């Protein structure tokens, strides 16, 4: 058995970008080669297959990665179908992808992107500035964290191969936002954006510039991508890191199979039905540990949270939110959902401890401070009178169900009347946009490399964190001219969240593992499986 241990958030995510924020220096420095690209000489007699089957837990509601924050849609689409102006290396350094270079002025208020020439969309059109401007401005409209950073500014065409954005305030971390998978800044044809579905606002065609083209969506079964034979790789052969770099697309057809049963996703890898099983249950880890026919990929996958609906309903009252805080034991939640401390850790910081520049203990005294009597007092002060407290739960993942059962039981101990509204993933993603049907929902936001990218602090994301002080401090972070200045605002913001506003409750951080057959070679695991340079032995 081979283990590939990856950490989602490494270092400060800034080194490459800051080199370009002190003038007009182009961001084209070399990045170290990914470990998956450093494998030794291969036996020339080895034969490789033309298709790979990746077993996923759920079906995305849409593949529109501008307006769809579902992780599975991002894994399938980002770097595969779509590419971006900038993308991330495995060290979370943003580097040019569809941009040839990026130039930033002294105070980080103007970014100029020089586009690569001759890049073709999957429909044969050449990518030009009009497509980039349409895509990037749609992206800005989709994500509150981006709008918080750029304000009313939008991308403009300079000429066919140059775009720029000019802002009133400094935007130190703009390229981090552009390069992040969590908020996909996918570049697509202007014509696709002009012809979205009128009823949903989603795009109708999945056309990008990436190494794979969208081929088929068999409803409830799989999404199939096929190799883009006209793909124009960038960089040098053999040089790749994270999502950045040269992509060979050795495998012709990539199937993302929808397999909701957790055990089947794993046993299917053992039987050969699937080549990769995504996010398997911790209870089944022993099936693969020590097995020479499998490769295990383990990652810090995110934070386990309750997200309060602060737009309408019971959770609008901060006293109710504080009652929930003091009623629920975080360790009980984490243990129920992930069983062993091999797969979770207790943590109050909104940013992971590996991120030395952002890790904060501000507000930690309010974390894991269970006090049932204090919780009851807050309920009484809030005027709670037995109303139903509705928690929306994504039933496609067992850990959400396990979290919900514990939270319900502990809230009932303080006298709350709790209803769990458990629905499958696609319905969950739709219903969480409707503030009238729940008081809180459970979520597992992935790590981000800049605090202002925390999606649950954005006023337009479900949960609706519209607290003026939070928005002001987030704005101060975005307009800072140094990490040190931004960190001071971040400490203040996190303290305020735990002590007063309480937009969310973080219970801890969890570690997922996924498994592939040992026949799979050079697969990169980076916020999920990436097969841009993968091979599969016959």
C-alpha positions, 0 to 999 in steps of 0.5 A: 500500500502507498499512502499520499498524505496531503495538507490542504492548506500549506504555509501562508499562500502568499509568497508568489503573489507578494512578489508581484504586488510591489510594482509591475513585476510579472508573475511567471516564476518557476514552481517546483514540480509536484511529487506526482510528476517526479516518479522514476522511469517507467517500464516501457512495456506498461500498457495504460487504459483509456478510461477511469471511473471516479466514484463520488457520493452525490449528484451536483445540482448543476455544473455551473461553477460560478453559481454552484458552490457544490464541492463535487461540481468544482472537482469535476469542472475546475482545471478539467473543463474550465481554466482560470486567469490564475490557478494554484500550485500545491503550495497555494501560490497563485500562478498564471494559467490563461493569463500569460502574465499579471502586472500589479501596481504599487498599491495593489489597486490595478491588476492587468492580465496579459492573455495567452494567444491561440487558446481555443474553447471546446467549441473551436472559438479562440478565447479573447478579452470579451470572453474573459471580461464576461466570465470574470464579471459574472464571477464577481456577481456570484461571490460576495467575498469577491464583491467585498474586495473589488467593490463596484469595480469590474473587469475591462477590455484593454485590447483583444489579449489584455484585460484589467481591473482598477479598484478604489481600495487595495486588493492585496489578495485578489489573485488568491480569490481568482485562483481558488477552487472554492470560488471558481473563476472559470473562463467560458465563452461570452456566448454561453454567458449570454444564453443562460437558463432564464428560469435558473440563471445557470449556464446551459453549456459546459464549454471551457478551455481545459484538457477535458470536454464535457461529453455526457450527463447520464441522470443519476448515474455519471458525468463523462468527460472526454479528452480535448484533442485540441488542448493547448498545454502551457508550461514545460512537459513534466512540470506541474504543481497542484492545478497549475502546469503542463497537462497531458490528459493521458486518459481519454475518458473520465467517468464521475460515477454517482455512488451514494452508498459509502461502503460501495464506493470503497469496495468498488475500488477493491473489486475493480468496478471503480478506480477511485473512491472519494471520501470514504467512511472512517469505519472502513479505513482498515479495509485499505490500510496495509492493502498493497492494491490500494493508495490512500489519500488523506486530507484536512477536508474542512471545518464542521459547523452549524451555520445560523440563518440570520435572515429570518426565523429563531436564529435571528435572535443572537440569544438563541444562537448563544443558547445553542453554543452553550448547549452542544458539546463540540467533542460529542459532535466530532466523535459521533461524525468521525469516530476517531481522533485520527480523523478529527481534531478540536479547533476553535480557529476559523483558519487552520493551525498550519496557516501560521500567518492567519491562525488565531486563538481569539475568542477561543474561551467561548469554544467548548464551554458547555454550560447547560444552565447558561444555555437555558438562561439564554433561551429564557432571555430570548423568550423561547416558548417551545417553537420548532427549531429547524435544522437543515441536513444534507442526508447524502453524507453520513457525517452530517446525519451523525452531527445532526443526531447529537446536536438535536439530542443536546438541544432537547436537553435544554428544552428546545423542540428540534426538527431535523429536515434531512434531504438529499444533496441537490435538494439541500443546496436548493433549500438552503437558499430559502431562508423561510424553511430552516433556522440553521444548517450543517456545513463543512466549509473547506480551508481557504488561504485568505480569511476574507474567503470564508464563505460563511462570513459573506452577506449573500451566502446562505446564513446571511451574515450581514453584521455591519462590524463583520463586513467592516472588518472583512473590508479592512482585511481586503484593503490592507497593504500587508499581512501583518496589518490584515492579521490584526483585523482578523484577530478582532473579527474572530474575537467578535464572532465568538464573543458577540455575533456568533454567525456560526459555531465551529465544532472542529476540523475533520480529515477525509480519506479517499482511495484509488487502485494501485493501478492509478499512477500520477493522480494529484490529490488537491482539494479532491482528485485531479486526473490531468496527468494521471495514467491507469495501468491495464 
